[in-house]
Structures are given as C-alpha cells and as structure tokens.
Amino acid sequence: MAVHTLAYMMTLRDLTDRQIADLKDAGRGFEVYVNPVPDPALSSSTATGFFVPRGMHVTAVHATAWIVGLKTGGGDLAENPIDHAQLEAPSLLRLAPPLVRPLAAAPGCDQPGVQLLTNQAIAINENEVLQAKVRVQVSADLTDITSFVLSVVVFLNDKVVAPPSDGQLFWIGGPFEGTTAQPGKWTTLAWPTGTGGLLPDGRYALMAVEHWSLTAVAARVQFAGGIYRPGVISVRGKFERTHEAFYECRFGVLGLFSSFALPQFEVLCTDADTLHNVTYAVMRVG
C-alpha cells in the first residue's frame, strides 16, 4: 500500500511578460507546463515534472485556475480560464496524452471537480517524467491582471487499495493555528498545544482527511518513518467539503499510525495563510 500526492502550481509572479500579454488577449491565451511544487518525498524532479516511483499509477487528478482582472473598456473579470489540461509522460504517447476531465470551476469551490481513475488507473513507467500541461484563455480582453493562480494535483498509488476493517469510523480534528503557510510550497502544520493524549493508546488507520484555509489548494499527510504522503483537495470555506470520494474513504486506508506518533499535516496554499482547519477520519485497528 503506497499512496502519494503531487502538485503543480503557477501564479502571476511565475509568468513571463509574453505570457501575461497573451493572457490579456482573449484571442490568444497560452499553453504551459505547470511548475512542479518541490516535493521532499521524491528523490528527484525536473523543471517541469516529477520522476514517478516504480509501481505507481495515477488514480485521480484535479485541475483548476482562477484569474481576476480589469476588462478593456471597463468592468471586472473573474473566471476560470482553463481551456484544457492534460498529463504527459513518454509512455502515454503510445496513444495520446490523457485529458483531465472534469475541470474544477474555481480553486476551493464546493465539491471540487476531480477526475477519478480508481477503476482505470493510468500506468506510468518507472522513472518517467510526469508533466502537467494546461492551456489558459480568457473570455474578454484585459487591461490589467490583479490575480492569477493555476494548479494541478495528481494522486498516485500502487493500485493496492486497502479496505477498511470492520470498525467504527471517528472524525476528529479542528483548527491549526500558529503556522504560516509558505506560498507555493508544502508547509507542515504545527500540532496545537495540548494535543498529547488526543487518542487512547493504540494503533489507528487513517481513512480520510479534509482541510480548509483561505487560499488552500491541497493538503497531505506525512506518517512517521513513511516516504509517501497521501492527500486531499482542500477547500476555502469552513462550510464547504472536498470531493465526496475523499470523505467517503474510496481510496481505502491511507496509512497506519500509533497514538504515540501522530501524523503530520502538510498544506499547499497560494498565500501566507495562518488559520487552517484539519479534520480526519480514523479507525482503531489495534
């Protein structure tokens, strides 16, 4: 059982002057390989993608973007400018790079769009570079762009979905304050003061995670002694929920941990968020 979450992201500060000019033109737009978010869990990556570990398959993909700007002639524009998104790797060229469908309406939107491939996982050859390519194009000419964010989140596993045991599922968690997210980087949240003794002594299976903060993109879990980090699509409002596939535990057991070694939560945000809320579902297994 191995589950891992990769992310690619670009914001306005990552675009070239030419890309910004093309983005302002409703008749042009541009296509780009989205920058991979540095991932300490993987041994290596390139400027445009990740080397996929052996035996891993793509089981879900989420792609979204959001732009805010001023229209030529007056008025505001706020929309998702993605025209299409696709994954690329050498072995995928035997047919065609798979498109990401559906696309999400907006970052952090209620019930974010996720392409589920749990029954038709995409195999990637070992040490191939997996890239995310996106084409963006706005619906009206712009004189200025005030905000732009583009993200693709890819969920990998070894096709071994560990089913839950016959036990009671408990949702626990709450606010995580005191950690400032580093924009565009995975940031580990500090456990709240007094977390010790949160769970009775024993061994637990983590079944699901949900996270929200104001500019959240995704969150993932780091287990003590583990390499891979399963994750979830975050939302940006405390009354919203992530895609049902995550909170209905369709990916099986995400990992095992002891009450003496609680997992760490990592978040990916576009701004320096300081207030996070993490809830997670556990099942006692020993």
Secondary structure in CASP SS format (residue, H / E / C, confidence):
PFRMAT SS
TARGET T0000
AUTHOR 0000-0000-0000
METHOD secondary structure of the structure
MODEL  1
M C 1.00
A C 1.00
V E 1.00
H E 1.00
T E 1.00
L E 1.00
A E 1.00
Y E 1.00
M E 1.00
M E 1.00
T E 1.00
L H 1.00
R H 1.00
D H 1.00
L C 1.00
T C 1.00
D H 1.00
R H 1.00
Q H 1.00
I H 1.00
A H 1.00
D H 1.00
L H 1.00
K H 1.00
D C 1.00
A C 1.00
G C 1.00
R C 1.00
G C 1.00
F E 1.00
E E 1.00
V E 1.00
Y E 1.00
V C 1.00
N C 1.00
P E 1.00
V C 1.00
P C 1.00
D C 1.00
P C 1.00
A C 1.00
L C 1.00
S C 1.00
S C 1.00
S E 1.00
T C 1.00
A C 1.00
T C 1.00
G E 1.00
F E 1.00
F E 1.00
V C 1.00
P C 1.00
R C 1.00
G C 1.00
M C 1.00
H E 1.00
V E 1.00
T E 1.00
A E 1.00
V E 1.00
H E 1.00
A E 1.00
T E 1.00
A E 1.00
W E 1.00
I E 1.00
V E 1.00
G E 1.00
L E 1.00
K E 1.00
T C 1.00
G C 1.00
G C 1.00
G C 1.00
D E 1.00
L E 1.00
A E 1.00
E E 1.00
N C 1.00
P C 1.00
I E 1.00
D E 1.00
H E 1.00
A E 1.00
Q E 1.00
L E 1.00
E E 1.00
A C 1.00
P H 1.00
S H 1.00
L H 1.00
L H 1.00
R H 1.00
L C 1.00
A C 1.00
P C 1.00
P C 1.00
L E 1.00
V C 1.00
R C 1.00
P C 1.00
L C 1.00
A C 1.00
A C 1.00
A C 1.00
P C 1.00
G C 1.00
C C 1.00
D C 1.00
Q C 1.00
P C 1.00
G C 1.00
V C 1.00
Q E 1.00
L E 1.00
L C 1.00
T C 1.00
N C 1.00
Q C 1.00
A C 1.00
I E 1.00
A E 1.00
I C 1.00
N C 1.00
E C 1.00
N C 1.00
E C 1.00
V E 1.00
L E 1.00
Q E 1.00
A E 1.00
K E 1.00
V E 1.00
R E 1.00
V E 1.00
Q C 1.00
V C 1.00
S C 1.00
A C 1.00
D C 1.00
L E 1.00
T E 1.00
D E 1.00
I E 1.00
T E 1.00
S E 1.00
F E 1.00
V E 1.00
L E 1.00
S E 1.00
V E 1.00
V E 1.00
V E 1.00
F E 1.00
L E 1.00
N E 1.00
D C 1.00
K C 1.00
V C 1.00
V C 1.00
A C 1.00
P C 1.00
P C 1.00
S C 1.00
D C 1.00
G C 1.00
Q C 1.00
L E 1.00
F E 1.00
W E 1.00
I E 1.00
G E 1.00
G E 1.00
P E 1.00
F E 1.00
E E 1.00
G C 1.00
T C 1.00
T C 1.00
A C 1.00
Q C 1.00
P C 1.00
G C 1.00
K C 1.00
W C 1.00
T E 1.00
T E 1.00
L C 1.00
A C 1.00
W C 1.00
P C 1.00
T C 1.00
G C 1.00
T C 1.00
G C 1.00
G C 1.00
L C 1.00
L C 1.00
P C 1.00
D C 1.00
G C 1.00
R E 1.00
Y E 1.00
A E 1.00
L E 1.00
M E 1.00
A E 1.00
V E 1.00
E E 1.00
H E 1.00
W E 1.00
S C 1.00
L C 1.00
T C 1.00
A E 1.00
V E 1.00
A E 1.00
A E 1.00
R E 1.00
V E 1.00
Q E 1.00
F C 1.00
A C 1.00
G C 1.00
G C 1.00
I C 1.00
Y C 1.00
R C 1.00
P C 1.00
G E 1.00
V E 1.00
I E 1.00
S C 1.00
V E 1.00
R C 1.00
G C 1.00
K C 1.00
F C 1.00
E C 1.00
R C 1.00
T C 1.00
H C 1.00
E H 1.00
A H 1.00
F H 1.00
Y H 1.00
E C 1.00
C C 1.00
R C 1.00
F C 1.00
G C 1.00
V C 1.00
L C 1.00
G E 1.00
L E 1.00
F E 1.00
S E 1.00
S C 1.00
F C 1.00
A E 1.00
L C 1.00
P C 1.00
Q E 1.00
F E 1.00
E E 1.00
V E 1.00
L E 1.00
C E 1.00
T C 1.00
D C 1.00
A C 1.00
D C 1.00
T C 1.00
L E 1.00
H E 1.00
N E 1.00
V E 1.00
T E 1.00
Y E 1.00
A E 1.00
V E 1.00
M E 1.00
R E 1.00
V C 1.00
G C 1.00
END
